Amino acid sequence: MGSLSRQHDRELLDALESRPSEAFDGETWRVTAKGRDALRGSTAGGRWSPPGEFEVLYTSLARQGALAEIGYRLSLEPVWPSRLEHELHRLTARTNNSLRFADVSSLSPLGVDVRRYANFEYSVTQAIAAAAFFLDFDGLIVPSARTAGLNLVIFTEKLGVGERLKVEASEPVDWSAWRSQHRMQPAEEVKKLHRVSDYGQAVDREETAGRRKARTFVAIDEWWFCEKLSSGAGAFNEIQVDSENIGRGQMVRQRTGSSHPGRSLV
């Protein structure tokens, strides 16, 4: 078993031990910065990687899933980091003793808040990963927080005889093309839950001091919306939204200015 340096929850250990493990043998995808070893994991803190405890290699079972994971992170920057170059790698992976969680609801009995799974709240999922590592599982097949697909999270130190990771092919990522394909996705999500005045615009009704207040959002690009304000001609708030949580009205960050830029901000 793994290190005893972390105090594990006994009920969590019992719950994981009671689950059947499975072997995985197939194709996975991973995006890395250009020049980085595609098979090198990370010990930095993440959804399934407790900081500094063990190396974790994140992969996705779908090409678009791998792109969405990194594309989402890049989109949170105030300005898209266009000078960064990335590569998309197609891997073959073989594990013998992995745990599968087919959807977010299957994580609920372990303490994961299904409603907040897409948020950056990692304490529970990190505890699950640490417990799985302690119990000598070699990886987790878990739902992505960015797509409807699954990710294969590999504990590289636990790979044993007959298990392997191999890079089959690599190619540069064309983020411009990817962003164009996903340009109106959040606007479409808004349309599902708010009144829409026309394409790319949504009217959100909220209660303000007991009165109904209309807020109109205009899509600037795939992540930013411009809120038209009544405080002055051309006044605006630029609002960045999390596409996974937009239906719940969750805002990532906001910027205020005096005029609408009239074009993509990034």
LINMO-V303376 format. One record per pair of residues at least 6 apart in sequence whose C-alpha atoms are under 8 Angstrom apart, sorted by the first residue. I is the first residue (numbers start at 0). J is the second residue. D is the distance in whole Angstrom. If there is no record, write none. Layout:
I/J/D
I/J/D
This chain:
0/132/8
0/133/5
0/134/5
0/135/5
1/132/6
1/133/4
1/134/6
1/135/6
2/133/6
3/133/8
7/126/8
7/129/8
7/130/6
11/109/7
11/127/7
11/130/7
12/130/6
12/131/8
12/134/8
14/109/8
15/130/8
15/131/7
16/134/8
18/98/7
19/98/7
20/96/5
20/97/5
20/98/5
20/99/7
20/136/8
21/95/6
21/96/5
21/97/5
21/98/6
21/99/7
22/93/7
22/94/5
22/95/4
22/96/6
22/97/6
23/92/7
23/93/5
23/94/5
23/95/7
23/97/7
24/91/7
24/92/6
24/93/4
24/94/7
25/91/6
25/92/6
25/93/7
26/60/7
26/89/7
26/90/6
26/91/5
26/92/6
27/58/6
27/59/5
27/60/5
27/61/7
27/62/8
27/89/6
27/90/5
27/91/6
27/92/7
27/151/8
28/58/5
28/59/5
28/60/6
28/61/6
28/62/6
28/64/8
28/65/6
28/87/7
28/88/6
28/89/5
28/90/6
29/37/7
29/57/7
29/58/5
29/59/6
29/62/8
29/65/5
29/66/8
29/87/6
29/88/5
29/89/7
29/90/8
30/37/8
30/65/6
30/66/7
30/69/7
30/85/7
30/86/6
30/87/5
30/88/6
31/37/6
31/85/6
31/86/6
31/87/7
31/88/8
32/83/7
32/84/6
32/85/4
32/86/6
33/84/5
33/85/5
33/86/5
33/171/8
37/88/7
37/166/7
38/56/7
38/164/7
38/165/8
38/166/8
39/56/7
40/54/5
40/55/5
40/56/4
40/57/7
40/155/7
41/53/8
41/54/5
41/55/5
41/56/6
42/48/7
42/49/7
42/50/6
42/51/5
42/52/7
42/53/6
42/54/5
42/55/6
43/49/7
43/50/5
43/51/6
44/50/4
44/51/7
45/121/7
45/125/8
46/119/8
46/120/8
46/121/5
46/124/6
46/125/6
47/55/8
47/121/7
47/124/6
47/125/5
47/127/8
47/128/6
47/152/7
48/54/8
48/55/6
48/125/6
48/128/7
48/129/8
49/125/5
49/126/7
49/128/8
49/129/7
53/154/7
53/156/8
54/154/6
54/155/6
54/156/7
55/152/7
55/153/6
55/154/5
55/155/6
56/152/6
56/153/5
56/154/7
56/155/7
57/150/7
57/151/6
57/152/5
57/153/7
58/65/7
58/150/6
58/151/5
58/152/6
58/153/8
59/65/5
59/148/8
59/149/6
59/150/4
59/151/6
60/148/7
60/149/6
60/150/6
60/151/7
61/148/7
61/149/8
62/89/8
64/143/8
64/145/7
64/146/6
64/148/7
64/149/8
64/150/8
65/87/8
66/87/8
67/145/6
67/146/7
68/145/6
70/174/8
71/145/8
73/79/6
73/80/7
74/222/7
75/239/8
75/251/8
78/264/7
78/265/5
79/265/5
84/171/8
84/172/7
85/171/6
85/172/6
86/169/6
86/170/5
86/171/4
86/172/5
87/169/6
87/170/5
87/171/6
87/172/6
88/166/7
88/167/7
88/168/6
88/169/4
88/170/7
89/166/6
89/167/6
89/168/5
89/169/6
90/164/7
90/165/6
90/166/5
90/167/5
90/168/7
91/163/8
91/164/6
91/165/5
91/166/7
91/167/7
92/162/8
92/163/6
92/164/5
92/165/7
93/161/8
93/162/5
93/163/5
93/164/7
94/137/7
94/138/7
94/158/7
94/162/5
94/163/7
95/137/7
95/162/7
96/136/5
96/137/6
96/138/7
97/136/6
97/137/5
97/138/5
97/139/5
97/140/7
98/136/7
98/138/7
98/139/5
98/140/6
99/139/6
99/140/5
99/141/6
100/106/7
100/139/8
100/140/6
100/141/5
100/142/7
101/140/7
101/141/6
101/142/6
101/149/7
102/141/7
102/142/5
103/113/6
103/116/8
103/141/8
103/142/6
104/113/6
106/113/8
107/113/6
109/127/8
110/123/7
111/123/6
111/124/7
116/144/7
117/144/5
117/145/7
117/243/7
117/244/7
128/139/8
131/137/8
131/138/8
132/138/8
132/154/7
132/157/8
135/157/7
136/154/8
136/157/7
137/153/6
137/154/5
137/155/7
137/156/8
137/157/5
137/158/6
138/151/7
138/152/5
138/153/4
138/154/5
139/151/6
139/152/5
139/153/7
140/149/7
140/150/6
140/151/5
140/152/6
141/149/5
141/150/5
141/151/7
141/152/8
142/148/6
142/149/4
142/150/6
143/149/5
143/150/6
144/243/8
145/243/6
178/221/7
181/221/6
182/220/6
182/221/4
182/222/8
183/199/7
183/218/7
183/220/7
183/221/5
184/221/6
184/242/8
185/221/6
185/222/7
185/240/8
185/242/5
185/245/7
186/199/6
186/200/7
186/201/8
186/218/6
186/221/8
187/199/8
188/242/7
188/245/7
188/246/7
189/201/7
189/245/7
189/246/7
190/201/7
191/246/8
192/246/6
193/201/6
193/202/6
193/203/6
193/204/8
194/201/6
194/202/5
194/203/7
195/201/4
195/202/6
196/202/7
199/217/6
199/218/5
200/215/7
200/216/5
200/217/5
200/218/6
201/215/6
201/216/5
201/217/7
202/213/6
202/214/6
202/215/5
202/216/6
203/213/6
203/214/5
203/215/6
203/216/8
204/211/6
204/212/6
204/213/5
204/214/6
205/211/6
205/212/5
205/213/7
205/214/8
206/212/6
214/226/7
214/227/7
214/228/8
215/226/6
215/227/6
216/224/6
216/225/5
216/226/4
216/227/7
217/224/5
217/225/5
217/226/6
217/227/8
218/224/4
218/225/6
219/225/6
219/261/8
219/262/7
219/263/5
219/264/7
220/263/6
220/264/8
222/239/6
222/240/6
222/241/7
222/242/7
223/237/7
223/238/6
223/239/5
223/240/7
224/237/6
224/238/5
224/239/6
224/240/8
225/235/6
225/236/6
225/237/5
225/238/6
225/259/8
226/235/5
226/236/5
226/237/6
226/238/7
227/233/7
227/234/7
227/235/5
227/236/7
228/234/6
228/235/5
228/236/7
232/258/8
233/257/6
233/258/5
233/259/6
234/256/6
234/257/5
234/258/5
234/259/7
235/255/6
235/256/6
235/257/6
235/258/6
235/259/6
236/253/7
236/254/6
236/255/4
236/256/6
237/253/6
237/254/5
237/255/6
237/256/8
238/250/7
238/251/8
238/252/6
238/253/5
238/254/6
239/250/6
239/251/6
239/252/5
239/253/6
240/249/7
240/250/5
240/251/5
240/252/7
241/249/7
241/250/7
241/251/6
